[in-house]
Amino acid sequence: MKFVLMLVAAACAGALAMAAVPTAIVRSGAEDLRQFHLADLNPLRLIFDYEQQRIQTPLTPEELGFHGSPVVMAPIVPPPGLKLDLSQSLNPQAQYEIQRNNQRMQDMQAYMHDPSHWVGPPPN
């Protein structure tokens, strides 16, 4: 019973408040609400529109925060004591690996060309 009385009191207070407010204020508020869209509250849309506006305005790189600086290229000179000895780069172990890989590639080519003449498991 108390709930019903509270509900009726709230309805009466709302009706009195609407009667006390001038109609000009109600009309201007209604016009403002018609112009308001829920999409205006989307923060991602606000950021997108702001950035799109910034991109479309003609700004110089300095105004955008890009400051160029000259690039100086100096020739690369090895130290005087540096000697490159490439004779030891292909030691016997490396040569063996190269030969083994070459033989493996040849075996794979032969198997792919004609698998029926291959004896044993296919090369991998």
Rosetta blueprint (number, residue, H / E / L):
1 M L
2 K H
3 F H
4 V H
5 L H
6 M H
7 L H
8 V H
9 A H
10 A H
11 A H
12 C H
13 A H
14 G H
15 A H
16 L H
17 A H
18 M H
19 A H
20 A H
21 V L
22 P L
23 T H
24 A H
25 I H
26 V H
27 R H
28 S H
29 G H
30 A H
31 E H
32 D H
33 L H
34 R H
35 Q H
36 F L
37 H L
38 L H
39 A H
40 D H
41 L H
42 N L
43 P H
44 L H
45 R H
46 L H
47 I H
48 F H
49 D H
50 Y H
51 E H
52 Q H
53 Q H
54 R H
55 I H
56 Q H
57 T L
58 P L
59 L L
60 T L
61 P H
62 E H
63 E H
64 L H
65 G L
66 F L
67 H L
68 G L
69 S L
70 P L
71 V L
72 V L
73 M L
74 A L
75 P L
76 I L
77 V L
78 P L
79 P L
80 P L
81 G L
82 L L
83 K L
84 L L
85 D L
86 L L
87 S L
88 Q L
89 S L
90 L L
91 N L
92 P H
93 Q H
94 A H
95 Q H
96 Y H
97 E H
98 I H
99 Q H
100 R H
101 N H
102 N H
103 Q H
104 R H
105 M H
106 Q H
107 D H
108 M H
109 Q H
110 A H
111 Y H
112 M H
113 H H
114 D L
115 P H
116 S H
117 H H
118 W L
119 V L
120 G L
121 P L
122 P L
123 P L
124 N L
